[in-house]
Structure formats: C-alpha cells, structure tokens
Amino acid sequence: NGTIMPVRIFRLNADGSFDNTLTSIPYMEIEEGVPALIRKVQQMPDGKMLVCGNFYTSNGNPQPYLSRYNSDGSFDPTFTTALDRDCYDLEVQPDGKYLVAGRYSTVNGSPREGLTRFNPDGSVDTSFNAVTFHNTLTDEYKGIELHPDGTIYAFHDYLTNGFLLRLNPDGSLNVKYNTEVDIPSI
C-alpha cells in the first residue's frame, strides 16, 4: 500500500553486545512489498560505514543503492555517489578506496557498468576499468573478493550462468576460468 518500511543497521561489540558508540541508528527505507535488501556493510579505514543493497532512501535522504554513514551512525551528507540500479557487493581496500559490484550501468550519470572502484572521497577512480562483456544484457557483477595482493576475484553474471574471473588491480582480466558457475541468488 505504499507504506515505507525502515531497515535498521546495528553494530555489535566482539562479545555480541550493542556498540554504544553508534549513537544514531542508520536505516534505509523501502516500499512495502518491494524486495529490498541490505547486502553488505563495510567499515572504511576512517571509521565511516558503507552500505550496499536495494533500498530507496538513507535516513530519509534520497541516496539509493549505496550510502555512507559516519562512525557514530549518522548519515554522511557529503556522500553523493549515485548508482542507477542495485548494488550487490562491496569491498574496502586498506588505502580507503573501495570496489562496488552490481547491476548498474551508470555512476553519477556517466556510463560505468557493473564494477567500479572509488576513491575515499567517493569520486570514481578512473585508473580502474573492469573488464566488460558487452554481448550480455548488462555487465553485472554479483560478488567480489579482494585479496591482499590487490587481485580481485569476481562473479560476473553472463545470461543464466556466470563466470568466475580473476582481475588485476587495474580491473583488467587476469584469468577467465574455463568453467561456468552457478551464481548464488542474492
């Protein structure tokens, strides 16, 4: 019925108790009946948190799919990165740069498909260009895993099946494994 439903994020201490330094509770809003998910939350080196998923607003602000919160849980209004569709996964690098995988085809209104690396300030890192396979409907990356040497392992959606890829730190293809893999539902 168009009812807005909040999805809240809580931070826990190592012993499972609530972290009282989170003085503001981050939440994302979704419409009732719309499949929405918070797929991943990761902390940045400066203590801020990135949230990735399928949602419409963040703490009442028009910030869909990808948002950032300050270390106390308050919404970070300086974060203005705009994806046009779902965010499936994210990985924060030790230097504060972060990778975002999803079903999007634009970032901040400019063409950028499926896997993008951002600088700590939220701007696109133009030195990173993920491999694309333009013979599909969209270059959709479902999942990513960052390794300490900078290598990126990624699930790329390719029609009904997917490929497991190993990418170099600049996003270029290192290895496309010769086997198709089933993409986990998310």
Secondary structure as UniProt FT lines:
FT   STRAND          4..8
FT   TURN            14..15
FT   TURN            20..21
FT   STRAND          27..31
FT   TURN            32..33
FT   STRAND          37..43
FT   TURN            45..46
FT   STRAND          49..54
FT   STRAND          57..58
FT   TURN            59..60
FT   STRAND          66..69
FT   TURN            71..72
FT   TURN            77..78
FT   STRAND          87..92
FT   TURN            94..95
FT   STRAND          98..102
FT   STRAND          106..107
FT   TURN            108..109
FT   STRAND          110..111
FT   STRAND          115..118
FT   TURN            120..121
FT   TURN            126..127
FT   TURN            134..135
FT   STRAND          140..146
FT   TURN            148..149
FT   STRAND          152..158
FT   TURN            159..160
FT   STRAND          161..167
FT   TURN            169..170
FT   STRAND          173..181
//
